[in-house]
Amino acid sequence: APLLSAAPVSAEAAPVAQLPTRRGNDVGGGGGAAASPLRKEGLSTGGGGGRGAAVLERTTVKRKVDPGKRYKVLIFNNEMHSKEEVVKILLRTVPELSPPAARAIMEAAHTQGFGVVGVWIFEMAEAYCDLLRSNGLKSDLEEE
């Protein structure tokens, strides 16, 4: 029998970890939800008088993207990888780079702190940036 089930799990059936709350000696007295240590840290306890699972609120930043603009993909100096590893990652990630071009980008990143991998429309630039990051390189986008 398989160990993992592909059946969907309802929210009601999923166990929820309960975090302990302080009682009695809370600042402000009363031991209620307002005095929960989670609330002091900017966390939500999910209601119920401070007896729920802690929930971190995630904020997302949406970039305004002009489809006609082009974006530079940058890599930054990286002490975690050797020069040859950076060249190999560049060649594997960006197929249109030649070995001499990849080496020049790596050298620029090593000597100047950053190197320009290339310039593409946003979707392509973002894809290359994500691939470089997933291979351990520090990478970012910049409007041209």
C-alpha positions as CSV (number, residue, x, y, z in Angstrom):
1,A,0.0,0.0,0.0
2,P,1.3,3.5,-0.8
3,L,2.5,5.6,2.1
4,L,1.2,8.9,0.6
5,S,-2.4,9.4,-0.4
6,A,-3.3,11.5,-3.4
7,A,-6.8,12.2,-1.8
8,P,-7.4,15.8,-0.9
9,V,-7.4,16.7,2.7
10,S,-10.1,19.0,4.0
11,A,-9.1,21.9,6.3
12,E,-11.3,20.4,9.0
13,A,-9.4,17.1,9.0
14,A,-5.9,18.7,9.0
15,P,-4.4,19.0,12.5
16,V,-3.5,22.5,13.6
17,A,-0.5,23.1,15.9
18,Q,-1.5,25.0,19.0
19,L,1.0,27.5,20.3
20,P,1.2,28.1,24.0
21,T,0.0,31.5,25.3
22,R,1.1,33.2,28.5
23,R,-1.4,33.6,31.2
24,G,-1.5,35.6,34.4
25,N,1.8,37.6,34.2
26,D,1.1,39.3,30.8
27,V,1.7,43.0,30.5
28,G,-1.6,44.8,30.9
29,G,-3.1,41.9,33.0
30,G,-6.1,39.8,32.2
31,G,-4.2,37.2,30.1
32,G,-6.6,37.8,27.1
33,A,-5.9,38.0,23.4
34,A,-4.6,41.6,23.6
35,A,-1.8,40.5,25.9
36,S,-0.7,37.5,23.9
37,P,3.0,37.4,23.2
38,L,2.2,36.7,19.6
39,R,0.3,39.9,19.3
40,K,3.3,41.8,20.7
41,E,5.4,40.5,17.8
42,G,2.9,41.5,15.2
43,L,1.6,38.0,14.6
44,S,-2.0,37.0,14.5
45,T,-3.3,34.1,16.5
46,G,-6.3,33.5,14.3
47,G,-8.9,34.6,16.8
48,G,-10.3,32.6,19.7
49,G,-8.8,34.6,22.5
50,G,-5.2,33.8,21.7
51,R,-5.7,30.0,21.3
52,G,-5.1,29.6,17.6
53,A,-2.2,28.7,15.4
54,A,0.2,31.7,14.7
55,V,-0.3,33.1,11.2
56,L,2.3,35.3,9.6
57,E,0.7,37.8,7.2
58,R,2.4,37.9,3.8
59,T,2.6,41.0,1.8
60,T,3.4,40.9,-1.9
61,V,4.9,43.6,-4.0
62,K,3.6,43.8,-7.5
63,R,5.9,45.5,-10.1
64,K,4.4,47.6,-12.8
65,V,5.6,46.1,-16.0
66,D,5.5,47.8,-19.3
67,P,5.5,45.1,-22.0
68,G,7.6,47.3,-24.3
69,K,10.4,47.9,-21.9
70,R,13.5,45.8,-21.7
71,Y,15.2,44.6,-18.6
72,K,18.8,43.8,-17.8
73,V,19.6,40.6,-15.9
74,L,22.4,41.2,-13.5
75,I,24.5,38.8,-11.6
76,F,26.5,39.9,-8.5
77,N,29.9,38.8,-7.2
78,N,29.6,35.5,-5.5
79,E,32.1,34.1,-3.0
80,M,30.1,30.9,-2.8
81,H,31.0,29.6,-6.3
82,S,34.3,29.4,-8.1
83,K,34.8,31.4,-11.3
84,E,34.5,28.2,-13.4
85,E,31.2,27.2,-11.6
86,V,29.7,30.7,-12.4
87,V,30.7,30.3,-16.1
88,K,29.1,26.8,-16.2
89,I,25.9,28.0,-14.6
90,L,25.7,30.9,-17.0
91,L,26.2,28.6,-20.0
92,R,23.7,26.1,-18.7
93,T,21.1,28.7,-17.9
94,V,21.4,31.2,-20.8
95,P,21.8,29.1,-24.0
96,E,22.6,32.0,-26.3
97,L,25.8,32.8,-24.3
98,S,29.1,31.7,-25.8
99,P,31.9,30.6,-23.4
100,P,33.9,33.8,-23.9
101,A,30.8,35.9,-23.2
102,A,30.0,33.9,-20.1
103,R,33.6,34.3,-18.9
104,A,33.5,38.1,-19.6
105,I,30.2,38.4,-17.5
106,M,31.8,36.4,-14.7
107,E,34.9,38.6,-14.7
108,A,32.8,41.8,-14.7
109,A,30.9,40.5,-11.7
110,H,34.2,39.5,-10.0
111,T,35.9,42.9,-10.6
112,Q,33.1,45.4,-10.6
113,G,30.7,43.6,-8.2
114,F,28.1,42.9,-10.9
115,G,27.9,41.8,-14.5
116,V,25.1,42.2,-17.1
117,V,24.0,38.8,-18.4
118,G,21.7,40.3,-21.1
119,V,18.7,42.4,-21.9
120,W,15.3,40.9,-22.6
121,I,11.6,41.7,-22.4
122,F,10.3,41.3,-18.8
123,E,9.1,37.7,-19.0
124,M,12.3,36.4,-20.5
125,A,14.5,38.5,-18.1
126,E,12.5,37.3,-15.1
127,A,12.8,33.6,-16.2
128,Y,16.6,33.9,-16.7
129,C,16.9,35.7,-13.3
130,D,14.9,33.0,-11.6
131,L,17.0,30.2,-13.2
132,L,20.2,31.9,-12.1
133,R,18.9,32.2,-8.6
134,S,17.8,28.6,-8.5
135,N,21.4,27.6,-9.4
136,G,22.7,29.6,-6.5
137,L,23.8,32.9,-8.1
138,K,22.8,36.3,-6.8
139,S,20.7,37.8,-9.6
140,D,18.3,40.7,-10.1
141,L,16.5,42.7,-12.8
142,E,17.0,46.4,-13.7
143,E,15.1,48.5,-16.2
144,E,17.2,49.3,-19.2
